[in-house]
Amino acid sequence: MSNMFSLVLMGIGLFFWIWGVFGMFGRRSTVWKLHIIGVADTLGSILIIAGLWVQYPREWPLLLLAILSLAVWNTMLGYVMAHCSTRETAK
């Protein structure tokens, strides 16, 4: 049962990764595209790590650190990239 739940979490995470890539093909602004790929990548990666957490519960400290690092650094990196992108277009 836990193996199936783990695979479902990983599958949903993979879906978010693919969904983020398809968001890049629209005619929206660069900042919107960065937002979509940032959210999809962060959420997909966290769900994949949560799936690993279900399969390997003894490794919870390392997996929790990975989830927290992804949540913080992907958010910060997305903000910096969006800020630099808007500075380039304003010139």
N, C-alpha and C positions, 0 to 999 in steps of 0.2 A: 504494500500500500504506500509506504513512504517513497519507494523507488518510483512509482507512478506519479506521485505528487511532485517529486523532484524533476522528473521529465517534463511535466506540465509547466512548472515554473521556468525551466530552461527554454521550453518551446515558446512561451509567451515573451520571454526576454529576446529570443531570436526574432520573433515577429516585430518587436519594437525596433530592433536594429534595422530590419529591412524596411519598415515603415518610415524610418528617418531618412533612409537613402532616397526613397521615392519622393519625399518632401523637397528634395533638392532640385527636382526637375520642373517645378512650377515657375510662374512668371512673377513671383513675389520679390521683395527686396532682399538684399544680402543679409540684413539683420534678422529678418523673419526666417530665412533659411538656416542661419546659425542657431537660432532659437530652437527650431524643430529638430535639427540634428543633435543639438546638445541635450535636449530633454529626452529624445528617443535613445540616444547612446547611454545616458546616465541611467535611465529607468531600465533599459534592457540589460545593461551590465549588472545592476543591482539584483534584478530578478534571476539572472544566471548564477550569480554568487549565492543567492538565497537557495537556489536549487542544489548547489554544491553543499550548502550548510545542512540541508536535509539529509543528503547522502553521507556526509562526514561530520557528524555532530561533535566529535572530539576536537575538531580543528576550529571551534567557534571563535576563539580570540583572534586568530589570523584572518578569518573570513569577516568578522565584524570590523576589524581594522581596514580591510579592503573596501567594505561597503562605505564606511565613514570617509575614507580617502577619496573614493569615487564621488561621493555626494559633495564634498567640499571642493576638490580640485577641478572636477569637470564644470562645476558652477562658476568657479573663479576664472577658469580658462575661457569659458564661453563669454563671460562678461568682458574680459580683456580683448578677445578677438572682435567682439561687436563694437567695443569702444574704438579700437584701431581702425575698423572698417568704416565707421562713421566719420572718423577724422580724415581718412583718405578721400572720401567722397565730398567732403566739405571744402577741400582745397580747390 
